[in-house]
Amino acid sequence: CTALANIAADSVENRVTVAECGGLHTILGAVEAFPEDEACLRSAYQALRVLGYNPTQALAEAQARAAQGGGGGAP
């Protein structure tokens, strides 16, 4: 996760490449495989932030969908 965050941090092009090449799935796979590993979770969170994930925005969007009956719940 740290390596993906470092690569993605260099440029927008790198962020797109990481995302298109399965970086998000890799990050989420690491979180699922090591849910108790604090270092892994911190690295995963950092990588997601670098790739543009905003947990506050994601929560607000999920709540708006739920209020409209779209379901989906919180990410």
All heavy atoms as a GROMACS GRO file, in nm:
protein
  526
    1CYS      N    1   0.082  -0.120   0.000
    1CYS     CA    2   0.000   0.000   0.000
    1CYS      C    3   0.086   0.126   0.000
    1CYS      O    4   0.054   0.223  -0.068
    1CYS     CB    5  -0.092  -0.001   0.121
    1CYS     SG    6  -0.218  -0.131   0.117
    2THR      N    7   0.194   0.121   0.076
    2THR     CA    8   0.283   0.237   0.081
    2THR      C    9   0.344   0.263  -0.057
    2THR      O   10   0.351   0.378  -0.100
    2THR     CB   11   0.394   0.215   0.185
    2THR    OG1   12   0.334   0.196   0.313
    2THR    CG2   13   0.488   0.333   0.191
    3ALA      N   14   0.384   0.157  -0.124
    3ALA     CA   15   0.443   0.174  -0.257
    3ALA      C   16   0.341   0.234  -0.353
    3ALA      O   17   0.374   0.325  -0.431
    3ALA     CB   18   0.492   0.040  -0.310
    4LEU      N   19   0.218   0.186  -0.350
    4LEU     CA   20   0.114   0.242  -0.438
    4LEU      C   21   0.088   0.388  -0.406
    4LEU      O   22   0.070   0.470  -0.496
    4LEU     CB   23  -0.015   0.160  -0.427
    4LEU     CG   24  -0.008   0.020  -0.486
    4LEU    CD1   25  -0.137  -0.056  -0.456
    4LEU    CD2   26   0.017   0.025  -0.636
    5ALA      N   27   0.086   0.422  -0.277
    5ALA     CA   28   0.065   0.562  -0.238
    5ALA      C   29   0.179   0.649  -0.290
    5ALA      O   30   0.155   0.759  -0.342
    5ALA     CB   31   0.054   0.574  -0.086
    6ASN      N   32   0.301   0.600  -0.277
    6ASN     CA   33   0.417   0.678  -0.323
    6ASN      C   34   0.415   0.696  -0.474
    6ASN      O   35   0.446   0.804  -0.525
    6ASN     CB   36   0.547   0.612  -0.279
    6ASN     CG   37   0.570   0.623  -0.130
    6ASN    OD1   38   0.513   0.709  -0.064
    6ASN    ND2   39   0.650   0.534  -0.077
    7ILE      N   40   0.381   0.590  -0.547
    7ILE     CA   41   0.375   0.600  -0.693
    7ILE      C   42   0.264   0.697  -0.734
    7ILE      O   43   0.284   0.784  -0.819
    7ILE     CB   44   0.352   0.462  -0.756
    7ILE    CG1   45   0.476   0.375  -0.736
    7ILE    CG2   46   0.316   0.473  -0.903
    7ILE    CD1   47   0.452   0.227  -0.765
    8ALA      N   48   0.148   0.682  -0.673
    8ALA     CA   49   0.032   0.765  -0.710
    8ALA      C   50   0.052   0.911  -0.672
    8ALA      O   51  -0.003   1.000  -0.739
    8ALA     CB   52  -0.094   0.711  -0.643
    9ALA      N   53   0.133   0.938  -0.572
    9ALA     CA   54   0.152   1.076  -0.525
    9ALA      C   55   0.230   1.161  -0.624
    9ALA      O   56   0.223   1.284  -0.619
    9ALA     CB   57   0.222   1.076  -0.389
   10ASP      N   58   0.302   1.097  -0.715
   10ASP     CA   59   0.389   1.172  -0.806
   10ASP      C   60   0.315   1.257  -0.908
   10ASP      O   61   0.362   1.364  -0.944
   10ASP     CB   62   0.485   1.077  -0.880
   10ASP     CG   63   0.596   1.026  -0.790
   10ASP    OD1   64   0.624   1.091  -0.688
   10ASP    OD2   65   0.654   0.921  -0.823
   11SER      N   66   0.200   1.207  -0.957
   11SER     CA   67   0.130   1.283  -1.061
   11SER      C   68  -0.012   1.230  -1.079
   11SER      O   69  -0.043   1.118  -1.038
   11SER     CB   70   0.204   1.272  -1.195
   11SER     OG   71   0.196   1.139  -1.244
   12VAL      N   72  -0.093   1.310  -1.144
   12VAL     CA   73  -0.229   1.268  -1.176
   12VAL      C   74  -0.225   1.146  -1.268
   12VAL      O   75  -0.302   1.051  -1.251
   12VAL     CB   76  -0.309   1.383  -1.242
   12VAL    CG1   77  -0.443   1.334  -1.294
   12VAL    CG2   78  -0.327   1.498  -1.145
   13GLU      N   79  -0.133   1.149  -1.363
   13GLU     CA   80  -0.119   1.035  -1.455
   13GLU      C   81  -0.091   0.906  -1.378
   13GLU      O   82  -0.148   0.801  -1.408
   13GLU     CB   83  -0.008   1.062  -1.555
   13GLU     CG   84   0.009   0.952  -1.657
   13GLU     CD   85   0.118   0.983  -1.758
   13GLU    OE1   86   0.130   1.099  -1.800
   13GLU    OE2   87   0.191   0.889  -1.794
   14ASN      N   88  -0.004   0.914  -1.278
   14ASN     CA   89   0.027   0.796  -1.198
   14ASN      C   90  -0.095   0.750  -1.118
   14ASN      O   91  -0.117   0.629  -1.103
   14ASN     CB   92   0.144   0.822  -1.105
   14ASN     CG   93   0.276   0.822  -1.177
   14ASN    OD1   94   0.284   0.800  -1.298
   14ASN    ND2   95   0.382   0.850  -1.103
   15ARG      N   96  -0.173   0.844  -1.065
   15ARG     CA   97  -0.294   0.807  -0.991
   15ARG      C   98  -0.389   0.730  -1.081
   15ARG      O   99  -0.445   0.628  -1.041
   15ARG     CB  100  -0.361   0.930  -0.931
   15ARG     CG  101  -0.288   0.984  -0.811
   15ARG     CD  102  -0.369   1.088  -0.736
   15ARG     NE  103  -0.373   1.218  -0.802
   15ARG     CZ  104  -0.278   1.309  -0.798
   15ARG    NH1  105  -0.167   1.283  -0.731
   15ARG    NH2  106  -0.291   1.424  -0.859
   16VAL      N  107  -0.407   0.779  -1.202
   16VAL     CA  108  -0.496   0.712  -1.297
   16VAL      C  109  -0.442   0.574  -1.330
   16VAL      O  110  -0.516   0.475  -1.332
   16VAL     CB  111  -0.512   0.798  -1.425
   16VAL    CG1  112  -0.584   0.720  -1.533
   16VAL    CG2  113  -0.587   0.927  -1.392
   17THR      N  114  -0.312   0.564  -1.353
   17THR     CA  115  -0.252   0.436  -1.387
   17THR      C  116  -0.268   0.335  -1.273
   17THR      O  117  -0.304   0.219  -1.297
   17THR     CB  118  -0.103   0.453  -1.422
   17THR    OG1  119  -0.091   0.542  -1.533
   17THR    CG2  120  -0.037   0.321  -1.456
   18VAL      N  121  -0.242   0.378  -1.151
   18VAL     CA  122  -0.258   0.290  -1.036
   18VAL      C  123  -0.402   0.241  -1.026
   18VAL      O  124  -0.427   0.122  -1.007
   18VAL     CB  125  -0.214   0.359  -0.905
   18VAL    CG1  126  -0.258   0.281  -0.782
   18VAL    CG2  127  -0.063   0.379  -0.904
   19ALA      N  128  -0.496   0.331  -1.042
   19ALA     CA  129  -0.638   0.293  -1.035
   19ALA      C  130  -0.676   0.198  -1.148
   19ALA      O  131  -0.742   0.096  -1.126
   19ALA     CB  132  -0.726   0.418  -1.038
   20GLU      N  133  -0.633   0.228  -1.270
   20GLU     CA  134  -0.667   0.146  -1.385
   20GLU      C  135  -0.602   0.007  -1.381
   20GLU      O  136  -0.655  -0.087  -1.438
   20GLU     CB  137  -0.628   0.216  -1.515
   20GLU     CG  138  -0.717   0.333  -1.549
   20GLU     CD  139  -0.674   0.405  -1.676
   20GLU    OE1  140  -0.559   0.384  -1.723
   20GLU    OE2  141  -0.755   0.483  -1.727
   21CYS      N  142  -0.490  -0.004  -1.314
   21CYS     CA  143  -0.418  -0.132  -1.309
   21CYS      C  144  -0.454  -0.216  -1.187
   21CYS      O  145  -0.385  -0.312  -1.155
   21CYS     CB  146  -0.267  -0.106  -1.312
   21CYS     SG  147  -0.213  -0.043  -1.472
   22GLY      N  148  -0.561  -0.181  -1.121
   22GLY     CA  149  -0.608  -0.263  -1.010
   22GLY      C  150  -0.555  -0.224  -0.874
   22GLY      O  151  -0.568  -0.302  -0.779
   23GLY      N  152  -0.500  -0.106  -0.863
   23GLY     CA  153  -0.445  -0.062  -0.734
   23GLY      C  154  -0.548  -0.058  -0.623
   23GLY      O  155  -0.519  -0.096  -0.509
   24LEU      N  156  -0.669  -0.015  -0.655
   24LEU     CA  157  -0.773  -0.008  -0.552
   24LEU      C  158  -0.807  -0.147  -0.500
   24LEU      O  159  -0.823  -0.167  -0.379
   24LEU     CB  160  -0.898   0.061  -0.606
   24LEU     CG  161  -0.881   0.208  -0.642
   24LEU    CD1  162  -1.007   0.261  -0.711
   24LEU    CD2  163  -0.849   0.289  -0.519
   25HIS      N  164  -0.819  -0.244  -0.590
   25HIS     CA  165  -0.848  -0.381  -0.548
   25HIS      C  166  -0.734  -0.437  -0.464
   25HIS      O  167  -0.758  -0.511  -0.367
   25HIS     CB  168  -0.873  -0.470  -0.670
   25HIS     CG  169  -0.999  -0.434  -0.743
   25HIS    ND1  170  -1.124  -0.454  -0.691
   25HIS    CD2  171  -1.018  -0.377  -0.863
   25HIS    CE1  172  -1.215  -0.412  -0.776
   25HIS    NE2  173  -1.153  -0.364  -0.883
   26THR      N  174  -0.613  -0.403  -0.499
   26THR     CA  175  -0.497  -0.448  -0.423
   26THR      C  176  -0.499  -0.391  -0.282
   26THR      O  177  -0.475  -0.463  -0.184
   26THR     CB  178  -0.367  -0.408  -0.494
   26THR    OG1  179  -0.367  -0.468  -0.625
   26THR    CG2  180  -0.244  -0.453  -0.418
   27ILE      N  181  -0.529  -0.264  -0.271
   27ILE     CA  182  -0.536  -0.198  -0.140
   27ILE      C  183  -0.646  -0.261  -0.055
   27ILE      O  184  -0.624  -0.296   0.062
   27ILE     CB  185  -0.559  -0.047  -0.157
   27ILE    CG1  186  -0.437   0.018  -0.223
   27ILE    CG2  187  -0.589   0.018  -0.022
   27ILE    CD1  188  -0.462   0.157  -0.278
   28LEU      N  189  -0.763  -0.278  -0.113
   28LEU     CA  190  -0.874  -0.337  -0.039
   28LEU      C  191  -0.844  -0.483  -0.003
   28LEU      O  192  -0.881  -0.529   0.105
   28LEU     CB  193  -1.003  -0.326  -0.119
   28LEU     CG  194  -1.051  -0.183  -0.141
   28LEU    CD1  195  -1.177  -0.182  -0.227
   28LEU    CD2  196  -1.074  -0.110  -0.011
   29GLY      N  197  -0.775  -0.553  -0.089
   29GLY     CA  198  -0.735  -0.690  -0.058
   29GLY      C  199  -0.641  -0.697   0.062
   29GLY      O  200  -0.652  -0.786   0.146
   30ALA      N  201  -0.550  -0.601   0.070
   30ALA     CA  202  -0.459  -0.596   0.184
   30ALA      C  203  -0.535  -0.569   0.313
   30ALA      O  204  -0.507  -0.630   0.417
   30ALA     CB  205  -0.353  -0.488   0.162
   31VAL      N  206  -0.633  -0.481   0.307
   31VAL     CA  207  -0.714  -0.450   0.426
   31VAL      C  208  -0.792  -0.574   0.469
   31VAL      O  209  -0.801  -0.604   0.589
   31VAL     CB  210  -0.809  -0.331   0.398
   31VAL    CG1  211  -0.912  -0.315   0.508
   31VAL    CG2  212  -0.729  -0.203   0.379
   32GLU      N  213  -0.849  -0.646   0.373
   32GLU     CA  214  -0.924  -0.768   0.406
   32GLU      C  215  -0.832  -0.876   0.461
   32GLU      O  216  -0.870  -0.951   0.551
   32GLU     CB  217  -0.998  -0.818   0.283
   32GLU     CG  218  -1.114  -0.730   0.244
   32GLU     CD  219  -1.182  -0.774   0.115
   32GLU    OE1  220  -1.130  -0.864   0.046
   32GLU    OE2  221  -1.288  -0.717   0.084
   33ALA      N  222  -0.712  -0.887   0.407
   33ALA     CA  223  -0.619  -0.991   0.450
   33ALA      C  224  -0.556  -0.962   0.586
   33ALA      O  225  -0.523  -1.054   0.661
   33ALA     CB  226  -0.509  -1.009   0.345
   34PHE      N  227  -0.540  -0.834   0.619
   34PHE     CA  228  -0.471  -0.796   0.742
   34PHE      C  229  -0.551  -0.691   0.821
   34PHE      O  230  -0.503  -0.581   0.849
   34PHE     CB  231  -0.332  -0.740   0.710
   34PHE     CG  232  -0.247  -0.835   0.630
   34PHE    CD1  233  -0.230  -0.816   0.493
   34PHE    CD2  234  -0.186  -0.944   0.690
   34PHE    CE1  235  -0.153  -0.905   0.418
   34PHE    CE2  236  -0.109  -1.032   0.617
   34PHE     CZ  237  -0.092  -1.013   0.480
   35PRO      N  238  -0.675  -0.725   0.860
   35PRO     CA  239  -0.761  -0.626   0.926
   35PRO      C  240  -0.713  -0.582   1.064
   35PRO      O  241  -0.758  -0.478   1.114
   35PRO     CB  242  -0.896  -0.698   0.936
   35PRO     CG  243  -0.861  -0.842   0.938
   35PRO     CD  244  -0.740  -0.854   0.848
   36GLU      N  245  -0.622  -0.655   1.124
   36GLU     CA  246  -0.572  -0.620   1.257
   36GLU      C  247  -0.433  -0.555   1.252
   36GLU      O  248  -0.379  -0.519   1.356
   36GLU     CB  249  -0.567  -0.746   1.346
   36GLU     CG  250  -0.700  -0.816   1.361
   36GLU     CD  251  -0.806  -0.732   1.430
   36GLU    OE1  252  -0.770  -0.657   1.523
   36GLU    OE2  253  -0.923  -0.741   1.390
   37ASP      N  254  -0.377  -0.541   1.135
   37ASP     CA  255  -0.242  -0.487   1.120
   37ASP      C  256  -0.250  -0.335   1.103
   37ASP      O  257  -0.284  -0.284   0.996
   37ASP     CB  258  -0.175  -0.552   0.999
   37ASP     CG  259  -0.029  -0.511   0.984
   37ASP    OD1  260   0.007  -0.395   1.018
   37ASP    OD2  261   0.049  -0.594   0.936
   38GLU      N  262  -0.217  -0.265   1.210
   38GLU     CA  263  -0.231  -0.119   1.210
   38GLU      C  264  -0.146  -0.052   1.102
   38GLU      O  265  -0.190   0.041   1.035
   38GLU     CB  266  -0.194  -0.062   1.347
   38GLU     CG  267  -0.217   0.087   1.355
   38GLU     CD  268  -0.188   0.145   1.492
   38GLU    OE1  269  -0.195   0.072   1.591
   38GLU    OE2  270  -0.160   0.267   1.498
   39ALA      N  271  -0.025  -0.101   1.081
   39ALA     CA  272   0.063  -0.042   0.979
   39ALA      C  273   0.002  -0.059   0.840
   39ALA      O  274   0.004   0.033   0.759
   39ALA     CB  275   0.202  -0.104   0.986
   40CYS      N  276  -0.054  -0.177   0.815
   40CYS     CA  277  -0.118  -0.203   0.686
   40CYS      C  278  -0.238  -0.111   0.667
   40CYS      O  279  -0.257  -0.053   0.560
   40CYS     CB  280  -0.160  -0.349   0.678
   40CYS     SG  281  -0.247  -0.390   0.525
   41LEU      N  282  -0.320  -0.098   0.770
   41LEU     CA  283  -0.439  -0.014   0.760
   41LEU      C  284  -0.403   0.133   0.739
   41LEU      O  285  -0.467   0.202   0.660
   41LEU     CB  286  -0.526  -0.031   0.885
   41LEU     CG  287  -0.582  -0.171   0.908
   41LEU    CD1  288  -0.660  -0.177   1.039
   41LEU    CD2  289  -0.669  -0.216   0.791
   42ARG      N  290  -0.300   0.178   0.807
   42ARG     CA  291  -0.256   0.317   0.788
   42ARG      C  292  -0.205   0.340   0.646
   42ARG      O  293  -0.235   0.441   0.584
   42ARG     CB  294  -0.148   0.355   0.890
   42ARG     CG  295  -0.200   0.373   1.029
   42ARG     CD  296  -0.087   0.413   1.124
   42ARG     NE  297  -0.134   0.424   1.259
   42ARG     CZ  298  -0.185   0.533   1.313
   42ARG    NH1  299  -0.194   0.643   1.240
   42ARG    NH2  300  -0.226   0.535   1.438
   43SER      N  301  -0.128   0.245   0.596
   43SER     CA  302  -0.076   0.256   0.460
   43SER      C  303  -0.189   0.252   0.358
   43SER      O  304  -0.189   0.327   0.260
   43SER     CB  305   0.022   0.142   0.431
   43SER     OG  306   0.136   0.154   0.512
   44ALA      N  307  -0.286   0.166   0.382
   44ALA     CA  308  -0.400   0.157   0.292
   44ALA      C  309  -0.479   0.287   0.292
   44ALA      O  310  -0.519   0.337   0.186
   44ALA     CB  311  -0.490   0.040   0.332
   45TYR      N  312  -0.502   0.342   0.409
   45TYR     CA  313  -0.575   0.469   0.420
   45TYR      C  314  -0.500   0.579   0.345
   45TYR      O  315  -0.561   0.656   0.269
   45TYR     CB  316  -0.596   0.507   0.566
   45TYR     CG  317  -0.669   0.636   0.584
   45TYR    CD1  318  -0.807   0.643   0.563
   45TYR    CD2  319  -0.602   0.752   0.620
   45TYR    CE1  320  -0.874   0.762   0.578
   45TYR    CE2  321  -0.669   0.871   0.635
   45TYR     CZ  322  -0.805   0.876   0.615
   45TYR     OH  323  -0.871   0.994   0.630
   46GLN      N  324  -0.370   0.585   0.364
   46GLN     CA  325  -0.290   0.687   0.294
   46GLN      C  326  -0.298   0.670   0.144
   46GLN      O  327  -0.314   0.766   0.069
   46GLN     CB  328  -0.144   0.682   0.341
   46GLN     CG  329  -0.053   0.778   0.269
   46GLN     CD  330  -0.093   0.924   0.286
   46GLN    OE1  331  -0.156   0.962   0.384
   46GLN    NE2  332  -0.058   1.008   0.190
   47ALA      N  333  -0.290   0.546   0.098
   47ALA     CA  334  -0.298   0.520  -0.046
   47ALA      C  335  -0.434   0.562  -0.100
   47ALA      O  336  -0.442   0.623  -0.207
   47ALA     CB  337  -0.272   0.371  -0.074
   48LEU      N  338  -0.540   0.530  -0.028
   48LEU     CA  339  -0.674   0.570  -0.072
   48LEU      C  340  -0.687   0.722  -0.077
   48LEU      O  341  -0.747   0.777  -0.169
   48LEU     CB  342  -0.781   0.508   0.019
   48LEU     CG  343  -0.796   0.357   0.008
   48LEU    CD1  344  -0.891   0.307   0.116
   48LEU    CD2  345  -0.844   0.316  -0.130
   49ARG      N  346  -0.631   0.790   0.021
   49ARG     CA  347  -0.636   0.937   0.022
   49ARG      C  348  -0.562   0.995  -0.098
   49ARG      O  349  -0.610   1.087  -0.164
   49ARG     CB  350  -0.577   0.993   0.152
   49ARG     CG  351  -0.655   0.964   0.278
   49ARG     CD  352  -0.786   1.034   0.280
   49ARG     NE  353  -0.764   1.177   0.270
   49ARG     CZ  354  -0.830   1.268   0.335
   49ARG    NH1  355  -0.924   1.235   0.416
   49ARG    NH2  356  -0.805   1.395   0.317
   50VAL      N  357  -0.443   0.941  -0.126
   50VAL     CA  358  -0.365   0.988  -0.241
   50VAL      C  359  -0.443   0.967  -0.370
   50VAL      O  360  -0.440   1.050  -0.461
   50VAL     CB  361  -0.227   0.918  -0.247
   50VAL    CG1  362  -0.158   0.943  -0.379
   50VAL    CG2  363  -0.139   0.962  -0.132
   51LEU      N  364  -0.516   0.855  -0.377
   51LEU     CA  365  -0.592   0.825  -0.498
   51LEU      C  366  -0.722   0.904  -0.507
   51LEU      O  367  -0.795   0.892  -0.605
   51LEU     CB  368  -0.620   0.674  -0.505
   51LEU     CG  369  -0.497   0.589  -0.533
   51LEU    CD1  370  -0.527   0.443  -0.511
   51LEU    CD2  371  -0.447   0.613  -0.675
   52GLY      N  372  -0.751   0.983  -0.406
   52GLY     CA  373  -0.867   1.072  -0.413
   52GLY      C  374  -0.984   1.034  -0.328
   52GLY      O  375  -1.087   1.101  -0.330
   53TYR      N  376  -0.973   0.927  -0.250
   53TYR     CA  377  -1.084   0.887  -0.164
   53TYR      C  378  -1.096   0.985  -0.049
   53TYR      O  379  -0.999   1.016   0.019
   53TYR     CB  380  -1.061   0.746  -0.110
   53TYR     CG  381  -1.167   0.702  -0.012
   53TYR    CD1  382  -1.295   0.672  -0.055
   53TYR    CD2  383  -1.138   0.693   0.124
   53TYR    CE1  384  -1.392   0.633   0.034
   53TYR    CE2  385  -1.235   0.653   0.213
   53TYR     CZ  386  -1.361   0.623   0.169
   53TYR     OH  387  -1.458   0.585   0.258
   54ASN      N  388  -1.216   1.035  -0.029
   54ASN     CA  389  -1.244   1.128   0.080
   54ASN      C  390  -1.354   1.066   0.165
   54ASN      O  391  -1.470   1.064   0.124
   54ASN     CB  392  -1.289   1.263   0.023
   54ASN     CG  393  -1.319   1.365   0.131
   54ASN    OD1  394  -1.353   1.331   0.242
   54ASN    ND2  395  -1.305   1.491   0.096
   55PRO      N  396  -1.320   1.012   0.283
   55PRO     CA  397  -1.420   0.941   0.362
   55PRO      C  398  -1.537   1.027   0.404
   55PRO      O  399  -1.651   0.979   0.408
   55PRO     CB  400  -1.342   0.890   0.484
   55PRO     CG  401  -1.217   0.968   0.486
   55PRO     CD  402  -1.190   1.014   0.346
   56THR      N  403  -1.516   1.154   0.431
   56THR     CA  404  -1.625   1.243   0.468
   56THR      C  405  -1.722   1.260   0.353
   56THR      O  406  -1.844   1.252   0.370
   56THR     CB  407  -1.571   1.381   0.513
   56THR    OG1  408  -1.477   1.360   0.618
   56THR    CG2  409  -1.681   1.472   0.559
   57GLN      N  410  -1.669   1.279   0.233
   57GLN     CA  411  -1.753   1.293   0.114
   57GLN      C  412  -1.824   1.162   0.083
   57GLN      O  413  -1.942   1.161   0.050
   57GLN     CB  414  -1.669   1.336  -0.006
   57GLN     CG  415  -1.751   1.352  -0.133
   57GLN     CD  416  -1.664   1.392  -0.251
   57GLN    OE1  417  -1.545   1.416  -0.238
   57GLN    NE2  418  -1.725   1.398  -0.367
   58ALA      N  419  -1.755   1.050   0.096
   58ALA     CA  420  -1.816   0.921   0.068
   58ALA      C  421  -1.931   0.893   0.163
   58ALA      O  422  -2.037   0.843   0.122
   58ALA     CB  423  -1.711   0.810   0.078
   59LEU      N  424  -1.914   0.926   0.290
   59LEU     CA  425  -2.021   0.907   0.388
   59LEU      C  426  -2.141   0.995   0.356
   59LEU      O  427  -2.255   0.950   0.359
   59LEU     CB  428  -1.970   0.936   0.529
   59LEU     CG  429  -2.073   0.921   0.641
   59LEU    CD1  430  -2.129   0.779   0.644
   59LEU    CD2  431  -2.010   0.956   0.774
   60ALA      N  432  -2.116   1.121   0.321
   60ALA     CA  433  -2.224   1.213   0.286
   60ALA      C  434  -2.300   1.164   0.163
   60ALA      O  435  -2.424   1.169   0.159
   60ALA     CB  436  -2.169   1.354   0.262
   61GLU      N  437  -2.228   1.113   0.064
   61GLU     CA  438  -2.293   1.060  -0.057
   61GLU      C  439  -2.375   0.936  -0.025
   61GLU      O  440  -2.486   0.921  -0.076
   61GLU     CB  441  -2.187   1.030  -0.163
   61GLU     CG  442  -2.125   1.155  -0.222
   61GLU     CD  443  -2.006   1.126  -0.312
   61GLU    OE1  444  -1.971   1.007  -0.332
   61GLU    OE2  445  -1.947   1.223  -0.363
   62ALA      N  446  -2.323   0.849   0.060
   62ALA     CA  447  -2.396   0.728   0.098
   62ALA      C  448  -2.523   0.765   0.175
   62ALA      O  449  -2.630   0.706   0.153
   62ALA     CB  450  -2.308   0.636   0.181
   63GLN      N  451  -2.513   0.863   0.264
   63GLN     CA  452  -2.629   0.907   0.339
   63GLN      C  453  -2.733   0.970   0.249
   63GLN      O  454  -2.854   0.949   0.266
   63GLN     CB  455  -2.588   1.003   0.451
   63GLN     CG  456  -2.512   0.933   0.561
   63GLN     CD  457  -2.451   1.029   0.662
   63GLN    OE1  458  -2.427   1.146   0.633
   63GLN    NE2  459  -2.426   0.979   0.781
   64ALA      N  460  -2.689   1.045   0.149
   64ALA     CA  461  -2.782   1.107   0.054
   64ALA      C  462  -2.853   1.000  -0.028
   64ALA      O  463  -2.974   1.009  -0.049
   64ALA     CB  464  -2.707   1.204  -0.038
   65ARG      N  465  -2.780   0.897  -0.071
   65ARG     CA  466  -2.842   0.786  -0.145
   65ARG      C  467  -2.944   0.715  -0.060
   65ARG      O  468  -3.053   0.681  -0.106
   65ARG     CB  469  -2.736   0.688  -0.195
   65ARG     CG  470  -2.659   0.733  -0.317
   65ARG     CD  471  -2.578   0.620  -0.378
   65ARG     NE  472  -2.488   0.555  -0.284
   65ARG     CZ  473  -2.365   0.596  -0.257
   65ARG    NH1  474  -2.315   0.702  -0.317
   65ARG    NH2  475  -2.289   0.530  -0.170
   66ALA      N  476  -2.910   0.690   0.066
   66ALA     CA  477  -3.000   0.621   0.156
   66ALA      C  478  -3.127   0.704   0.180
   66ALA      O  479  -3.237   0.651   0.184
   66ALA     CB  480  -2.930   0.590   0.289
   67ALA      N  481  -3.110   0.836   0.194
   67ALA     CA  482  -3.225   0.923   0.216
   67ALA      C  483  -3.318   0.926   0.095
   67ALA      O  484  -3.439   0.944   0.108
   67ALA     CB  485  -3.178   1.065   0.248
   68GLN      N  486  -3.261   0.904  -0.024
   68GLN     CA  487  -3.340   0.903  -0.146
   68GLN      C  488  -3.394   0.763  -0.176
   68GLN      O  489  -3.458   0.742  -0.279
   68GLN     CB  490  -3.256   0.950  -0.265
   68GLN     CG  491  -3.215   1.095  -0.255
   68GLN     CD  492  -3.120   1.135  -0.366
   68GLN    OE1  493  -3.072   1.051  -0.443
   68GLN    NE2  494  -3.092   1.264  -0.377
   69GLY      N  495  -3.367   0.669  -0.088
   69GLY     CA  496  -3.413   0.533  -0.108
   69GLY      C  497  -3.324   0.452  -0.199
   69GLY      O  498  -3.360   0.344  -0.242
   70GLY      N  499  -3.204   0.505  -0.228
   70GLY     CA  500  -3.111   0.435  -0.318
   70GLY      C  501  -3.031   0.328  -0.250
   70GLY      O  502  -2.963   0.251  -0.312
   71GLY      N  503  -3.038   0.323  -0.117
   71GLY     CA  504  -2.963   0.221  -0.044
   71GLY      C  505  -2.815   0.240  -0.059
   71GLY      O  506  -2.766   0.350  -0.075
   72GLY      N  507  -2.744   0.133  -0.056
   72GLY     CA  508  -2.599   0.140  -0.071
   72GLY      C  509  -2.526   0.151   0.060
   72GLY      O  510  -2.419   0.100   0.076
   73GLY      N  511  -2.585   0.218   0.160
   73GLY     CA  512  -2.520   0.230   0.289
   73GLY      C  513  -2.388   0.301   0.283
   73GLY      O  514  -2.345   0.348   0.179
   74ALA      N  515  -2.320   0.304   0.396
   74ALA     CA  516  -2.189   0.368   0.404
   74ALA      C  517  -2.085   0.278   0.341
   74ALA      O  518  -2.091   0.156   0.354
   74ALA     CB  519  -2.154   0.397   0.549
   75PRO      N  520  -1.986   0.336   0.272
   75PRO     CA  521  -1.880   0.256   0.210
   75PRO      C  522  -1.792   0.190   0.314
   75PRO      O  523  -1.780   0.227   0.421
   75PRO     CB  524  -1.803   0.357   0.128
   75PRO     CG  525  -1.840   0.490   0.175
   75PRO     CD  526  -1.968   0.476   0.250
   0.00000   0.00000   0.00000
